[in-house]
């Protein structure tokens, strides 16, 4: 049974992310944890010192949060009735990053699925700050869903790699599960940096070829930058899911710096799954 964490701020984007998770894993036995965190708007020194204006505010917010979660749970159970899926709800006085980290550990979570932007997401920002922090810190794969994304089965998956890291079945288990359930084709894309693969890269490529077998196509792209390559690939081939492994060799660490994103024009119009470096 897959254990999936679904953070929500009750925005449209967070509901779209939840819907995506339910449909992506509709034929898989899943335990879904709906998570909402809250903090009073003014909770620092006044709250801690028991200001009369703040006493009881946390209790009210907790009750409101739980009521909304239960309402969401009922909606999902009725609208997406599925005997393979079990739901639970969890609310906490905490930051979203702190509670996600604690819940992943406590509930042995396999996957986090969340929206790229919250209720106040600005159009010019690729990912909201909460999503960025979760992706950077998560110890399990994260699938980020862009706003207004209409669900489509991940028949075509794009998997850029530089072959700098070693691959094993555990690391790409979720990729294998998704491709098996949806009979997906995995497009492994390597952007050449003007030279042939070294011995280590050749070894890692061979590992990946063995793990993926005949469900994968391997593409060698001329060196015009990884982000340009991803954008151009999406224009030529209909991609339903983008997957990357987060490691020190990739551009992942600078991907979430807003000014860089604006300059390089990284266009995410499909769900984006990030696998942590194990």
TAGI-V492988 format. One record per backbone hydrogen bond with DSSP energy under -0.5 kcal/mol. NH is the residue of the N-H (numbers start at 1). CO is the residue of the C=O. Records with the same first field share a line. If there is no record, write none. Layout:
# TAGI-V492988
NH=CO + CO
This chain:
# TAGI-V492988
2=29
4=2 + 31
5=111
6=33
7=5
8=35
15=11
16=12
17=13
18=14
19=15
20=16
21=17
22=18
23=19
24=20
25=21
26=23
28=25
30=84
31=2
32=30 + 86
33=4
34=32 + 88
35=6 + 33
36=90
38=92
48=44
49=45
50=47
51=46
54=51
55=51
57=54
58=54
60=56
61=57
62=58
63=59
64=60
65=61
66=62
67=63
68=64
69=65
70=66
71=67
72=68
73=69
74=70
75=71
76=72
77=73
78=74
79=75
80=76
81=78
85=82
86=30
88=32
90=34
92=36
94=38 + 92
99=95
100=96
101=97
102=98
103=99
104=100
105=101
106=102
107=103
108=105
109=104
110=3
111=3
112=141
113=5
114=143
116=145
121=118
125=122
128=116
132=128
133=129
134=130
135=131
136=132
137=133
138=134
141=110
142=274
143=112
144=142 + 272
145=114
146=144
149=146
150=148
155=153
157=155 + 185
158=241
159=157 + 187
160=243
161=189
172=168
173=170
176=172
177=173
178=174
179=175
180=176
181=177
182=178
183=179
184=179
185=155
186=215
187=157 + 185
188=186 + 217
189=159 + 187
190=188 + 219
192=190 + 221
202=198
203=199
204=200
205=201
206=202
207=203
208=204
209=205
210=206
211=207
212=208
213=209
215=212
216=213
217=186
219=188 + 217
221=190 + 219
224=222
229=225
230=226
231=227
232=228
233=229
234=230
235=231
236=232
237=233
239=237
240=156
241=156
242=271
243=158
244=273
246=275
247=245
250=247
253=250
254=251
255=251 + 252
256=252
257=254
258=256
260=257
261=257
262=258
263=259
264=260
265=261
266=261
267=265
268=266
269=267
271=240
272=144
273=242
274=142
275=244 + 273
276=274
278=276
